[in-house]
Amino acid sequence: MRITEIFYSIQGESTWAGLPCVFVRTTGCNLRCVWCDTDYAFHGGAELSVDEIVAEIARLGRGCRLVELTGGEPLLQKDIGELTERLLAGGYTVLCETSGSLDIGALPDGVIRIMDIKCPGSGEADKNLWANLAKLNPEDEVKFVIRDRGDYDWALRVIAGEELAGSRVLFSPVWGVLEASELAGWVLEDGVPVRLQAQLHKHIWSPDAAGV
């Protein structure tokens, strides 16, 4: 597998925010969202075997049993299924953050999928693989990264049309573009049952820092 970085940090997003977590960031992505904050993972990286990745997770994690696969796009890696199966068998809770543009069925049962639905403001809304919604499990999460009011209104239409409303739906403002307070105001005004997330790691460390 081609890996950009493996690091131990505080989970900054999703309903798992605030917990210590080992992150495995894969290299390569099939999308180019205009607000992407990890474009350094598009190229480069190092070839590591599944054994090497599992060993590094154990070394860095200091007993931590929460692992997130992120990117880039993890589902581009042909050995992603083998890696996640190894981690599940080893007693880890495994999260996988994916763009939603590739078939999430490649991941074994037991992996918690945190799947983006790309809003128009990303420039990649035409890449959403809508068939993935039928493959989501109750513990999976759906994330909308919101750039402006147009994205917000679009996301509300998707939530209503796909019957997605609930605590497992995440709204995240684009960092440095949309204030979290403004998005929070819209959510409260409309009474939308979603979870607002504010990328906790960017408040703890520099927003431009890698490996945190």
C-alpha positions in Angstrom: 0.0 0.0 0.0 1.2 3.5 -0.7 1.1 5.5 2.6 1.7 9.2 3.1 1.9 9.1 6.9 1.0 7.1 10.0 0.6 9.2 13.2 -1.0 9.2 16.6 -3.2 12.1 17.5 -6.6 13.3 18.7 -9.5 12.5 16.5 -10.8 15.9 15.2 -13.9 14.9 13.4 -17.0 12.7 13.4 -18.8 11.4 16.5 -15.4 10.0 17.6 -13.9 13.5 18.0 -11.8 14.1 21.0 -10.5 10.5 21.3 -6.9 9.4 20.9 -6.6 7.7 17.5 -3.9 6.3 15.2 -4.3 7.6 11.6 -3.1 5.9 8.5 -3.1 8.4 5.6 -3.0 6.7 2.2 -1.5 8.4 -0.9 -3.5 9.3 -4.0 -7.0 10.7 -4.5 -9.4 10.5 -7.5 -11.0 13.8 -6.6 -9.8 17.4 -6.5 -12.1 19.3 -4.1 -11.5 23.0 -4.2 -11.2 23.3 -0.4 -9.0 20.2 0.1 -6.7 20.6 3.1 -4.6 17.4 2.4 -3.4 17.9 -1.1 0.1 16.9 0.1 -1.3 13.3 0.1 -2.0 13.3 -3.7 1.5 12.2 -4.6 4.6 10.6 -3.1 4.3 8.4 -0.1 6.1 5.1 0.7 5.2 1.5 -0.2 4.5 -0.4 3.0 3.2 -3.9 3.4 0.1 -4.7 5.5 2.4 -6.2 8.1 4.5 -3.1 8.3 1.4 -0.8 8.7 0.0 -3.0 11.4 3.3 -3.0 13.3 3.6 0.8 13.0 0.1 1.3 14.3 0.9 -0.9 17.3 4.2 0.9 17.9 2.8 4.4 17.7 -0.6 3.8 19.4 0.6 3.1 23.0 -2.3 0.7 23.4 -4.8 2.8 21.5 -7.4 0.7 19.9 -9.0 3.3 17.6 -7.6 3.5 14.1 -8.8 5.7 11.2 -7.9 5.2 7.5 -8.0 8.4 5.7 -6.3 10.0 2.7 -6.2 10.8 0.0 -8.8 8.2 -0.8 -8.2 4.9 1.1 -10.5 2.9 -1.2 -8.0 3.4 -4.1 -5.6 1.0 -2.3 -6.1 -2.6 -3.5 -5.1 -4.0 -0.1 -7.5 -1.9 2.0 -9.7 -4.9 2.6 -6.8 -7.0 3.9 -5.6 -4.2 6.2 -9.0 -3.5 7.7 -9.6 -7.3 8.2 -6.3 -7.6 10.0 -7.1 -4.6 12.3 -10.6 -5.8 13.1 -9.2 -9.3 13.9 -6.7 -7.6 16.2 -9.4 -6.0 18.3 -9.2 -2.5 16.8 -12.1 -0.2 16.2 -11.6 0.8 12.6 -12.9 4.0 11.0 -12.5 4.7 7.3 -13.0 8.2 5.9 -13.9 8.1 2.2 -15.1 10.5 -0.4 -18.1 8.5 -1.3 -17.1 8.4 -4.9 -16.0 4.7 -4.8 -17.8 1.6 -3.8 -17.8 1.3 0.0 -18.7 -2.4 -0.4 -14.9 -3.0 -0.6 -14.7 -2.6 3.1 -15.6 -5.6 5.3 -18.4 -5.6 7.9 -17.3 -4.0 11.1 -15.5 -1.1 9.6 -17.2 2.2 10.4 -17.5 4.2 7.2 -17.4 8.1 7.5 -18.6 8.9 4.0 -18.6 12.3 2.4 -21.4 13.5 0.2 -19.8 16.1 -2.0 -21.7 19.4 -2.1 -21.6 21.6 -5.2 -19.1 24.0 -3.6 -16.5 21.2 -3.6 -16.5 21.1 -7.4 -16.9 17.4 -7.3 -20.7 16.8 -6.6 -21.0 15.0 -9.9 -18.7 12.2 -8.5 -21.1 11.1 -5.7 -21.8 7.4 -6.0 -25.4 7.5 -4.7 -25.6 3.7 -4.7 -23.4 3.8 -1.6 -26.2 5.1 0.5 -28.0 1.8 0.4 -24.8 0.1 1.7 -24.5 2.2 4.8 -24.8 0.5 8.2 -26.5 2.1 11.2 -23.1 2.9 12.8 -21.8 4.6 9.6 -21.7 8.3 9.3 -22.4 10.7 6.5 -20.6 14.1 6.2 -21.4 17.2 4.3 -18.6 19.8 4.0 -20.4 23.1 3.6 -18.9 26.0 1.8 -21.8 28.5 1.7 -25.6 28.8 2.0 -26.0 27.1 -1.4 -24.2 24.0 -0.2 -26.3 24.1 3.0 -29.6 24.3 1.2 -28.5 21.5 -1.2 -27.5 19.3 1.7 -30.9 19.8 3.3 -32.6 18.6 0.1 -30.3 15.5 0.0 -31.1 14.7 3.7 -34.8 15.0 3.1 -34.8 13.1 -0.2 -32.7 10.3 1.1 -34.2 10.3 4.6 -30.7 10.7 6.2 -31.6 13.0 9.2 -30.1 11.9 12.5 -27.1 12.1 14.8 -24.9 10.2 12.3 -25.1 13.1 9.8 -22.3 15.6 10.1 -22.1 19.2 8.9 -18.6 20.7 8.6 -17.9 24.3 7.6 -15.0 24.8 5.1 -12.2 26.1 7.3 -11.4 29.7 6.7 -14.4 30.2 4.3 -17.5 29.7 6.3 -17.6 30.5 10.0 -18.8 27.7 12.3 -21.1 30.2 14.1 -22.9 31.0 10.8 -23.5 27.4 10.0 -24.6 26.8 13.6 -27.1 29.6 13.2 -28.6 28.1 10.1 -28.9 24.7 11.8 -30.6 26.1 14.9 -32.9 28.3 12.9 -34.1 25.4 10.8 -34.0 22.8 13.6 -32.0 20.4 11.5 -31.1 17.2 13.4 -27.4 17.0 12.4 -24.2 17.1 14.3 -22.0 20.2 13.7 -18.3 19.4 13.6 -15.5 22.0 13.7 -12.3 20.0 13.0 -11.0 20.0 16.6 -7.5 19.2 15.5 -7.3 22.6 13.7 -8.2 24.4 17.0 -5.5 22.4 19.0 -2.7 22.7 16.5 -1.9 24.9 13.5 -4.6 24.5 10.7 -1.8 23.9 8.2 0.1 21.2 10.3 0.4 17.7 8.8 0.5 14.6 11.0 -1.9 15.8 13.7 
